[in-house]
Every structure is written in structure tokens, then in C-alpha cells.
Amino acid sequence: MSREYVLVTGGSRGIGRAITERLIADGMHVINFDKDAPTVIADHESFHQVDVSDENALRAELTAVTTSYPMTRLVNNAGIVRPANIENASIEDLHAVMNVNIAAAIICVQALLPAMKAAHFGRIVNISSRAALGKEERIVYATTKAGLLGLTRTLALELAADGITVNAIGPGPIATELFQSANPPGAPATQRILDSVPLGRIGQPEEVAHLVASLLDHRAGFTTGQVVYVCGGMTVGLSQ
């Protein structure tokens, strides 16, 4: 049986890696755009080393892959964070984070749109963050992730007539290498995070990947413009 192709940005580590592995397990072939190669390139994975913040490099790579692969699914997962409060956030930080978190997503959509429209079918999932609702020391990051929600809703309206759905996922605290390096197990700050999650634990990357896979499924055709938070209940209210 032939596999369908899906483009995943930032698919080599963390949440992106869990998404890549889940989609392969579900029978897809993943085109992985990342600055760094995964530890092991999986069967049914094509890794393309590309810095998505570099517009020219990203557009060139997209031209190459869209010529070779008929892709009607896209996961805009690549993202960076530059922690700072409002006094210390710089416009340089804003531009750098915007290039990855927003501009790259728009460029990827533009590149895959012709194939989606031709097929009258498409699935786009944008990985936002619970921080889009507000988080201290994340002025730039939260601003861009909130912008991704506006992009999601607007695209959903623009593309609905073409049979293309666009949704977003907002992960809360997830046990990635990056999270665990900044929040070591047993540290007081880590415990404060745990205490704030109603479910009383940190989420797993595979739990985010499950929602991504569901929204990419051909049967998810009546869900569009939505944001699903994978946050252990933190968007409902913080545990006391």
C-alpha cells in the first residue's frame, strides 16, 4: 500500500520527533525539515537539513520536495523561544522568533497549497502553546504563539471551500529534553509546575502526537479553526 506524504517541521527532537514517529506508525511517509538530523532516521522518513528561519533556503527546499512528493498534509511544529520579560525583550528577539514560529509556517502553507487545492483535500496542524494565553518571561514567545492561533483561524476560513482543514494544538508542560534540562526532576521550580497542573503530572510528547495524528486523519474533515490544548487541564484552571 502506498504511503501518503506529510511535511513536519522540526521533526528531529522533542514533540516533533514524537509526531514523526507516530505518523510513520500510522502509515505515512514523513518529510522532516530540521536544522539537525534525528539520532536515527527512521524507515519512511526523508530528512532534509534546513534552517526554517532562512527564507531563501526554506523556499528552495520546499520547491524541491513539492516537486518530488505529492503532499497534502502539513505540521508546522518548528519553534524557538527567547525567554525575557518586557523590559529585556529586544526587537531582534522578536524578529528571530517570528521568523521561525510564524513566517516559516506561512511559507510552508503557501508551498503546499497548490497540491492541496488540486486534491480538494488538505490537513494543516500548527503547534502553538498554552503560553499563547499568557506566561511570564515569555513576551516574545507568547506573542508569536498567539499569532499562530490567529493564522490558524484565518486560514481555516480562507481554505474551507477547498476541503482544507486548519487546526492548532497548544501543548502545556511536556517532558521533552528541553523542558527537562530547564526543569530538573525534584527541583522546587519543577515541583511548582507539577502542583499547578490539575492532572498532577507533566505531559508526554506522545500525547501531543496523538492529537496531531487525529487532526491529520481524513476522517477529521468537519473540524477546522479549532485550538486543542494538551495541558493537563491548566487552561481550565490551575490546581491549588
Backbone as CSV, one residue per row, in Angstrom:
resi,resn,N_x,N_y,N_z,CA_x,CA_y,CA_z,C_x,C_y,C_z
1,MET,0.847,-1.187,0.000,0.000,0.000,0.000,0.884,1.240,0.000
2,SER,0.600,2.200,-0.873,1.409,3.412,-0.935,1.113,4.285,0.274
3,ARG,2.147,4.951,0.734,2.020,5.822,1.894,1.752,7.256,1.452
4,GLU,0.955,7.978,2.239,0.741,9.390,1.980,1.868,10.182,2.626
5,TYR,2.176,11.334,2.034,3.297,12.149,2.488,2.807,13.289,3.375
6,VAL,3.612,13.586,4.397,3.309,14.694,5.299,4.606,15.430,5.609
7,LEU,4.548,16.746,5.573,5.707,17.564,5.935,5.605,17.950,7.405
8,VAL,6.674,17.677,8.151,6.761,18.063,9.559,7.999,18.925,9.731
9,THR,7.831,20.141,10.226,8.997,20.970,10.504,9.443,20.735,11.947
10,GLY,10.754,20.714,12.144,11.278,20.461,13.491,10.974,19.062,13.974
11,GLY,11.149,18.076,13.078,10.749,16.705,13.400,11.832,15.826,13.981
12,SER,12.948,16.401,14.398,14.072,15.571,14.852,14.137,15.354,16.351
13,ARG,13.501,16.225,17.132,13.616,16.120,18.584,12.288,16.476,19.248
14,GLY,12.166,16.102,20.515,11.045,16.534,21.339,9.690,16.165,20.779
15,ILE,8.772,17.122,20.849,7.417,16.891,20.357,7.439,16.540,18.877
16,GLY,8.295,17.220,18.116,8.386,16.945,16.680,8.790,15.521,16.379
17,ARG,9.679,14.967,17.206,10.101,13.585,16.984,8.959,12.614,17.284
18,ALA,8.229,12.889,18.349,7.084,12.037,18.678,6.038,12.088,17.568
19,ILE,5.832,13.270,16.990,4.885,13.402,15.882,5.359,12.590,14.682
20,THR,6.644,12.718,14.353,7.204,11.981,13.217,7.020,10.479,13.403
21,GLU,7.376,9.972,14.563,7.290,8.534,14.815,5.845,8.050,14.796
22,ARG,4.923,8.841,15.327,3.518,8.436,15.340,2.948,8.393,13.923
23,LEU,3.275,9.392,13.116,2.728,9.428,11.763,3.282,8.297,10.907
24,ILE,4.553,7.958,11.116,5.128,6.803,10.407,4.411,5.527,10.833
25,ALA,4.178,5.393,12.144,3.470,4.214,12.652,2.057,4.130,12.089
26,ASP,1.467,5.285,11.783,0.117,5.318,11.222,0.094,5.097,9.711
27,GLY,1.293,4.899,9.118,1.340,4.553,7.711,1.699,5.677,6.765
28,MET,2.197,6.781,7.308,2.583,7.903,6.454,4.093,7.919,6.229
29,HIS,4.491,8.660,5.204,5.906,8.927,4.958,6.156,10.381,5.342
30,VAL,7.071,10.605,6.280,7.306,11.942,6.821,8.493,12.606,6.131
31,ILE,8.269,13.818,5.650,9.338,14.693,5.181,9.689,15.595,6.359
32,ASN,10.878,15.413,6.914,11.296,16.113,8.130,12.246,17.251,7.783
33,PHE,11.809,18.486,8.028,12.654,19.668,7.864,13.190,20.071,9.231
34,ASP,14.493,19.998,9.423,15.083,20.366,10.713,16.517,20.811,10.495
35,LYS,17.031,21.637,11.400,18.433,22.054,11.342,19.365,20.888,11.636
36,ASP,18.894,19.977,12.501,19.715,18.856,12.939,19.056,17.540,12.581
37,ALA,19.872,16.565,12.234,19.351,15.233,11.913,18.879,14.540,13.189
38,PRO,17.875,13.687,13.083,17.484,12.881,14.250,18.580,11.893,14.596
39,THR,18.543,11.364,15.789,19.535,10.372,16.209,19.557,9.202,15.240
40,VAL,18.395,8.752,14.834,18.245,7.697,13.833,17.173,8.130,12.844
41,ILE,17.497,8.127,11.570,16.496,8.425,10.555,15.670,7.169,10.327
42,ALA,14.379,7.288,10.533,13.500,6.123,10.502,13.211,5.677,9.074
43,ASP,12.780,4.422,8.955,12.210,3.983,7.689,10.988,4.856,7.409
44,HIS,10.765,5.189,6.164,9.647,6.036,5.755,9.771,7.461,6.308
45,GLU,11.020,7.895,6.486,11.306,9.290,6.833,12.351,9.820,5.863
46,SER,12.099,10.995,5.313,13.086,11.680,4.482,13.517,12.931,5.221
47,PHE,14.785,12.954,5.663,15.285,14.104,6.409,15.913,15.117,5.467
48,HIS,15.522,16.381,5.642,16.094,17.469,4.860,16.641,18.508,5.835
49,GLN,17.947,18.712,5.795,18.568,19.674,6.708,18.313,21.086,6.195
50,VAL,17.506,21.817,6.917,17.158,23.173,6.512,16.854,24.015,7.745
51,ASP,17.357,25.232,7.745,17.050,26.201,8.793,15.800,26.954,8.353
52,VAL,14.690,26.686,8.996,13.428,27.270,8.536,13.370,28.776,8.751
53,SER,14.318,29.332,9.529,14.355,30.782,9.710,14.975,31.492,8.513
54,ASP,15.617,30.726,7.631,16.244,31.262,6.426,15.231,31.157,5.285
55,GLU,14.589,32.262,4.941,13.500,32.228,3.963,13.938,31.650,2.628
56,ASN,15.079,32.085,2.125,15.524,31.610,0.816,15.804,30.110,0.826
57,ALA,16.478,29.638,1.875,16.780,28.213,1.979,15.503,27.399,2.125
58,LEU,14.570,27.905,2.922,13.313,27.184,3.137,12.511,27.105,1.843
59,ARG,12.395,28.205,1.127,11.632,28.194,-0.121,12.265,27.262,-1.153
60,ALA,13.595,27.259,-1.213,14.278,26.387,-2.174,14.028,24.920,-1.852
61,GLU,14.090,24.568,-0.565,13.867,23.174,-0.170,12.418,22.774,-0.397
62,LEU,11.506,23.695,-0.142,10.089,23.413,-0.381,9.808,23.188,-1.861
63,THR,10.438,23.965,-2.710,10.274,23.764,-4.151,10.736,22.375,-4.557
64,ALA,11.852,21.938,-3.977,12.401,20.619,-4.308,11.467,19.501,-3.858
65,VAL,10.967,19.579,-2.629,10.172,18.459,-2.109,8.761,18.440,-2.693
66,THR,8.196,19.607,-2.961,6.843,19.605,-3.528,6.852,19.121,-4.967
67,THR,7.992,19.219,-5.604,8.131,18.659,-6.951,8.219,17.140,-6.911
68,SER,8.823,16.622,-5.831,9.057,15.178,-5.718,7.949,14.420,-5.016
69,TYR,7.276,15.085,-4.059,6.285,14.388,-3.237,4.934,15.095,-3.314
70,PRO,3.846,14.337,-3.516,2.504,14.928,-3.512,2.002,15.070,-2.069
71,MET,2.244,16.220,-1.461,1.919,16.388,-0.042,0.652,17.201,0.149
72,THR,-0.272,16.650,0.929,-1.495,17.368,1.273,-1.681,17.473,2.787
73,ARG,-0.616,17.186,3.531,-0.660,17.316,4.992,0.585,18.063,5.465
74,LEU,0.401,18.914,6.468,1.484,19.757,6.971,1.359,19.926,8.472
75,VAL,2.478,19.750,9.179,2.546,20.037,10.610,3.617,21.100,10.824
76,ASN,3.185,22.314,11.163,4.107,23.405,11.470,4.486,23.310,12.947
77,ASN,5.553,22.564,13.207,5.965,22.293,14.583,7.199,23.084,15.009
78,ALA,8.086,23.432,14.071,9.333,24.099,14.435,9.051,25.380,15.219
79,GLY,9.816,25.574,16.292,9.619,26.774,17.101,10.836,27.035,17.969
80,ILE,11.044,28.292,18.302,12.112,28.659,19.228,11.556,29.609,20.276
81,VAL,12.282,29.718,21.377,11.885,30.615,22.463,13.105,31.405,22.914
82,ARG,12.904,32.681,23.167,13.936,33.530,23.763,13.323,34.164,25.011
83,PRO,13.500,33.508,26.167,12.836,33.985,27.384,13.289,35.396,27.771
84,ALA,12.330,36.234,28.111,12.613,37.587,28.588,11.307,38.254,28.990
85,ASN,11.394,39.172,29.967,10.233,39.983,30.294,10.214,41.206,29.384
86,ILE,9.217,42.067,29.548,9.042,43.175,28.623,10.215,44.150,28.660
87,GLU,10.830,44.326,29.839,11.966,45.246,29.923,13.178,44.752,29.154
88,ASN,13.329,43.447,29.059,14.544,42.880,28.472,14.359,42.291,27.076
89,ALA,13.137,42.166,26.628,12.903,41.621,25.280,13.360,42.642,24.240
90,SER,14.056,42.150,23.222,14.542,43.037,22.171,13.769,42.798,20.874
91,ILE,13.789,43.782,20.007,13.161,43.630,18.704,13.911,42.575,17.887
92,GLU,15.202,42.449,18.128,15.971,41.378,17.476,15.409,40.009,17.881
93,ASP,15.107,39.854,19.181,14.487,38.613,19.644,13.159,38.382,18.932
94,LEU,12.358,39.429,18.850,11.045,39.312,18.218,11.168,38.849,16.773
95,HIS,12.073,39.475,16.028,12.246,39.105,14.626,12.717,37.661,14.486
96,ALA,13.662,37.251,15.340,14.207,35.893,15.257,13.128,34.851,15.545
97,VAL,12.325,35.089,16.566,11.292,34.121,16.938,10.146,34.150,15.930
98,MET,9.811,35.324,15.444,8.766,35.423,14.418,9.139,34.657,13.154
99,ASN,10.410,34.725,12.775,10.849,34.043,11.551,10.597,32.543,11.610
100,VAL,10.787,31.955,12.786,10.594,30.510,12.941,9.138,30.174,13.250
101,ASN,8.568,30.869,14.221,7.255,30.481,14.736,6.091,30.894,13.837
102,ILE,6.251,31.969,13.070,5.160,32.474,12.239,5.499,32.442,10.744
103,ALA,6.601,33.109,10.377,6.915,33.251,8.944,7.123,31.901,8.271
104,ALA,7.852,30.993,8.925,8.100,29.679,8.326,6.796,28.917,8.121
105,ALA,5.865,29.062,9.053,4.572,28.388,8.913,3.821,28.907,7.692
106,ILE,3.819,30.218,7.511,3.133,30.808,6.361,3.775,30.344,5.054
107,ILE,5.103,30.340,5.017,5.817,29.920,3.812,5.505,28.464,3.468
108,CYS,5.463,27.605,4.471,5.167,26.187,4.232,3.743,26.004,3.706
109,VAL,2.805,26.742,4.274,1.428,26.658,3.782,1.363,27.096,2.318
110,GLN,2.002,28.200,2.002,1.985,28.690,0.628,2.532,27.652,-0.352
111,ALA,3.591,26.940,0.069,4.223,25.968,-0.821,3.360,24.735,-1.046
112,LEU,2.638,24.288,-0.021,1.844,23.065,-0.148,0.434,23.311,-0.658
113,LEU,0.022,24.564,-0.662,-1.358,24.889,-1.008,-1.766,24.447,-2.419
114,PRO,-0.930,24.605,-3.441,-1.370,24.177,-4.778,-1.769,22.700,-4.835
115,ALA,-0.988,21.824,-4.193,-1.322,20.397,-4.206,-2.594,20.122,-3.420
116,MET,-2.777,20.825,-2.306,-3.987,20.639,-1.512,-5.221,21.079,-2.297
117,LYS,-5.119,22.228,-2.945,-6.267,22.719,-3.707,-6.587,21.815,-4.889
118,ALA,-5.538,21.301,-5.530,-5.753,20.399,-6.663,-6.455,19.122,-6.220
119,ALA,-6.130,18.647,-5.007,-6.743,17.423,-4.475,-8.087,17.698,-3.808
120,HIS,-8.417,18.976,-3.630,-9.595,19.384,-2.845,-9.579,18.676,-1.487
121,PHE,-8.378,18.624,-0.920,-8.183,17.979,0.385,-6.890,18.506,0.987
122,GLY,-6.924,18.779,2.270,-5.702,19.165,2.961,-5.904,19.156,4.462
123,ARG,-4.811,18.909,5.159,-4.818,18.951,6.617,-3.594,19.748,7.070
124,ILE,-3.837,20.809,7.830,-2.757,21.626,8.384,-2.930,21.676,9.900
125,VAL,-1.858,21.352,10.620,-1.866,21.440,12.073,-0.696,22.315,12.508
126,ASN,-1.008,23.370,13.246,0.001,24.278,13.754,0.221,24.026,15.246
127,ILE,1.473,23.887,15.642,1.775,23.655,17.059,2.010,25.003,17.738
128,SER,1.048,25.411,18.519,1.134,26.656,19.276,1.649,26.328,20.679
129,SER,1.058,26.914,21.698,1.492,26.663,23.080,0.436,27.208,24.035
130,ARG,0.353,26.601,25.210,-0.501,27.175,26.250,-0.032,28.580,26.601
131,ALA,1.250,28.863,26.369,1.796,30.197,26.651,1.118,31.282,25.827
132,ALA,0.424,30.911,24.756,-0.307,31.901,23.957,-1.362,32.610,24.794
133,LEU,-1.795,31.982,25.882,-2.790,32.582,26.769,-2.152,33.491,27.806
134,GLY,-0.808,33.539,27.830,-0.091,34.385,28.771,0.847,33.591,29.656
135,LYS,2.114,34.008,29.691,3.092,33.358,30.561,4.215,34.348,30.836
136,GLU,4.543,34.504,32.100,5.608,35.431,32.482,6.942,35.028,31.864
137,GLU,7.762,36.026,31.562,9.095,35.826,30.977,9.040,35.228,29.565
138,ARG,7.890,35.346,28.909,7.735,34.803,27.552,7.075,35.821,26.630
139,ILE,7.444,37.085,26.767,6.796,38.146,25.987,6.832,37.841,24.495
140,VAL,8.008,37.575,23.955,8.150,37.339,22.524,7.522,36.008,22.121
141,TYR,7.819,34.973,22.861,7.312,33.630,22.541,5.789,33.595,22.575
142,ALA,5.198,34.126,23.652,3.744,34.100,23.784,3.081,34.924,22.683
143,THR,3.709,36.037,22.311,3.165,36.874,21.249,3.117,36.107,19.932
144,THR,4.190,35.395,19.610,4.209,34.657,18.336,3.276,33.459,18.369
145,LYS,3.201,32.779,19.498,2.319,31.619,19.565,0.845,32.032,19.528
146,ALA,0.533,33.203,20.078,-0.826,33.730,19.952,-1.100,34.109,18.503
147,GLY,-0.087,34.652,17.825,-0.236,34.970,16.408,-0.523,33.747,15.573
148,LEU,0.052,32.614,15.966,-0.188,31.371,15.240,-1.652,30.943,15.344
149,LEU,-2.304,31.298,16.449,-3.730,30.979,16.587,-4.569,31.838,15.644
150,GLY,-4.195,33.115,15.497,-4.885,33.967,14.533,-4.700,33.472,13.117
151,LEU,-3.492,33.025,12.810,-3.215,32.449,11.496,-4.079,31.215,11.262
152,THR,-4.171,30.362,12.265,-4.959,29.125,12.159,-6.416,29.430,11.840
153,ARG,-6.999,30.338,12.577,-8.429,30.633,12.389,-8.691,31.301,11.040
154,THR,-7.795,32.195,10.637,-7.983,32.884,9.366,-7.819,31.927,8.194
155,LEU,-6.801,31.072,8.259,-6.608,30.072,7.206,-7.796,29.127,7.129
156,ALA,-8.333,28.749,8.282,-9.482,27.837,8.288,-10.638,28.416,7.485
157,LEU,-10.870,29.719,7.621,-11.947,30.361,6.874,-11.601,30.480,5.393
158,GLU,-10.365,30.859,5.103,-9.977,31.061,3.709,-9.961,29.766,2.902
159,LEU,-9.630,28.649,3.560,-9.385,27.406,2.825,-10.514,26.384,2.936
160,ALA,-11.540,26.698,3.697,-12.618,25.727,3.925,-13.268,25.268,2.625
161,ALA,-13.478,26.185,1.697,-14.153,25.830,0.449,-13.323,24.881,-0.406
162,ASP,-12.033,24.774,-0.114,-11.153,23.862,-0.851,-10.982,22.514,-0.157
163,GLY,-11.786,22.264,0.871,-11.703,20.981,1.565,-10.474,20.857,2.454
164,ILE,-9.901,21.992,2.854,-8.680,22.005,3.663,-9.029,22.428,5.081
165,THR,-8.647,21.625,6.066,-8.873,21.981,7.459,-7.576,22.492,8.074
166,VAL,-7.719,23.433,8.997,-6.566,24.042,9.665,-6.882,24.135,11.152
167,ASN,-6.061,23.488,11.965,-6.265,23.484,13.404,-4.943,23.703,14.124
168,ALA,-5.031,23.995,15.408,-3.828,24.223,16.209,-3.889,23.401,17.484
169,ILE,-2.722,23.089,17.986,-2.583,22.392,19.263,-1.723,23.252,20.182
170,GLY,-2.151,23.405,21.418,-1.408,24.192,22.398,-0.897,23.312,23.524
171,PRO,0.323,22.800,23.415,0.861,21.973,24.498,1.136,22.806,25.749
172,GLY,0.881,22.193,26.904,1.322,22.751,28.170,2.712,22.211,28.473
173,PRO,3.053,21.993,29.737,4.372,21.435,30.064,4.488,19.990,29.588
174,ILE,5.435,19.740,28.704,5.628,18.422,28.106,7.055,17.965,28.370
175,ALA,7.217,16.690,28.685,8.514,16.133,29.088,9.423,15.908,27.890
176,THR,9.904,17.000,27.330,10.910,16.921,26.274,12.298,17.119,26.888
177,GLU,13.325,16.860,26.087,14.683,17.062,26.584,14.892,18.516,27.002
178,LEU,14.344,19.442,26.211,14.496,20.863,26.505,13.814,21.224,27.819
179,PHE,12.600,20.723,28.017,11.877,21.025,29.261,12.611,20.457,30.468
180,GLN,13.063,19.221,30.353,13.690,18.566,31.494,15.052,19.169,31.828
181,SER,15.756,19.702,30.807,17.037,20.342,31.098,16.832,21.650,31.848
182,ALA,15.725,22.338,31.550,15.422,23.597,32.235,14.678,23.384,33.540
183,ASN,14.072,22.217,33.689,13.262,21.918,34.878,13.624,20.527,35.395
184,PRO,14.775,20.393,36.075,15.222,19.074,36.536,14.233,18.451,37.514
185,PRO,14.044,17.134,37.425,13.155,16.460,38.378,13.591,16.733,39.813
186,GLY,12.629,17.064,40.657,12.920,17.312,42.063,13.252,18.747,42.393
187,ALA,13.505,19.574,41.402,13.814,20.978,41.657,12.554,21.699,42.121
188,PRO,12.681,22.697,43.015,11.498,23.413,43.507,10.655,24.019,42.391
189,ALA,11.316,24.590,41.369,10.560,25.190,40.267,9.773,24.132,39.505
190,THR,10.362,22.953,39.344,9.662,21.859,38.661,8.461,21.410,39.474
191,GLN,8.641,21.351,40.785,7.540,20.943,41.641,6.389,21.940,41.595
192,ARG,6.732,23.228,41.480,5.676,24.241,41.379,4.855,24.053,40.105
193,ILE,5.533,23.668,39.022,4.816,23.398,37.776,3.886,22.203,37.956
194,LEU,4.420,21.137,38.548,3.606,19.941,38.793,2.381,20.274,39.644
195,ASP,2.594,21.095,40.665,1.498,21.434,41.568,0.413,22.256,40.878
196,SER,0.773,22.922,39.784,-0.196,23.769,39.089,-1.023,23.005,38.054
197,VAL,-0.619,21.778,37.740,-1.319,21.001,36.722,-2.420,20.173,37.376
198,PRO,-3.688,20.368,37.010,-4.763,19.599,37.631,-4.552,18.088,37.578
199,LEU,-4.001,17.572,36.480,-3.766,16.133,36.396,-2.550,15.686,37.214
200,GLY,-1.775,16.637,37.716,-0.698,16.322,38.644,0.542,15.704,38.035
201,ARG,0.753,15.915,36.747,1.949,15.370,36.100,2.285,16.188,34.863
202,ILE,3.485,15.955,34.343,3.909,16.564,33.097,3.420,15.695,31.933
203,GLY,3.047,16.321,30.846,2.584,15.570,29.689,3.723,14.903,28.939
204,GLN,3.386,13.938,28.114,4.362,13.216,27.303,4.241,13.653,25.839
205,PRO,5.362,13.713,25.114,5.304,14.101,23.702,4.326,13.254,22.892
206,GLU,4.215,11.970,23.239,3.323,11.078,22.502,1.850,11.504,22.642
207,GLU,1.535,12.190,23.742,0.152,12.629,23.930,-0.183,13.802,23.005
208,VAL,0.795,14.622,22.712,0.606,15.678,21.717,0.512,15.051,20.327
209,ALA,1.399,14.107,20.055,1.416,13.455,18.745,0.082,12.774,18.443
210,HIS,-0.573,12.239,19.455,-1.862,11.578,19.254,-2.901,12.551,18.716
211,LEU,-2.937,13.758,19.270,-3.889,14.759,18.790,-3.546,15.211,17.379
212,VAL,-2.244,15.354,17.099,-1.825,15.733,15.746,-2.304,14.695,14.740
213,ALA,-2.057,13.425,15.057,-2.466,12.349,14.149,-3.976,12.360,13.931
214,SER,-4.729,12.630,14.974,-6.190,12.651,14.842,-6.647,13.763,13.912
215,LEU,-6.045,14.946,14.042,-6.454,16.081,13.222,-5.986,15.957,11.779
216,LEU,-4.941,15.153,11.545,-4.469,14.924,10.180,-5.267,13.850,9.447
217,ASP,-6.041,13.079,10.185,-6.776,11.964,9.599,-7.807,12.468,8.588
218,HIS,-8.028,11.679,7.549,-9.007,12.079,6.533,-10.413,12.142,7.099
219,ARG,-10.639,11.448,8.235,-11.970,11.436,8.847,-12.227,12.683,9.694
220,ALA,-11.221,13.539,9.866,-11.375,14.745,10.680,-11.789,15.945,9.824
221,GLY,-12.634,15.700,8.856,-12.953,16.715,7.871,-13.932,17.782,8.309
222,PHE,-14.547,17.652,9.491,-15.534,18.639,9.935,-15.025,19.424,11.135
223,THR,-13.730,19.338,11.381,-13.101,20.083,12.485,-12.093,21.044,11.883
224,THR,-12.345,22.332,11.999,-11.399,23.309,11.454,-11.483,24.610,12.232
225,GLY,-10.354,25.317,12.293,-10.270,26.573,13.022,-10.247,26.426,14.523
226,GLN,-9.941,25.223,15.009,-10.007,24.949,16.440,-8.610,24.909,17.079
227,VAL,-8.592,25.141,18.381,-7.364,25.024,19.176,-7.604,23.980,20.255
228,VAL,-6.774,22.955,20.278,-6.876,21.904,21.283,-5.669,22.028,22.214
229,TYR,-5.938,22.234,23.495,-4.856,22.362,24.461,-4.557,21.009,25.106
230,VAL,-3.310,20.609,25.027,-2.836,19.375,25.649,-2.019,19.820,26.865
231,CYS,-2.709,20.054,27.962,-2.090,20.807,29.059,-2.435,20.268,30.442
232,GLY,-3.043,19.088,30.496,-3.384,18.527,31.803,-4.447,19.298,32.555
233,GLY,-5.176,20.151,31.859,-6.246,20.919,32.487,-5.863,22.336,32.889
234,MET,-4.636,22.765,32.573,-4.168,24.081,33.015,-4.938,25.229,32.391
235,THR,-5.501,25.031,31.202,-6.269,26.111,30.587,-7.662,26.247,31.211
236,VAL,-8.072,25.229,31.962,-9.351,25.300,32.664,-9.175,26.062,33.982
237,GLY,-8.093,25.740,34.658,-7.783,26.400,35.927,-6.568,25.736,36.556
238,LEU,-5.780,26.500,37.292,-4.597,25.946,37.924,-4.972,25.227,39.200
239,SER,-4.323,24.104,39.416,-4.557,23.332,40.637,-4.013,24.101,41.833
240,GLN,-4.732,24.053,42.917,-4.295,24.775,44.130,-3.658,23.828,45.129
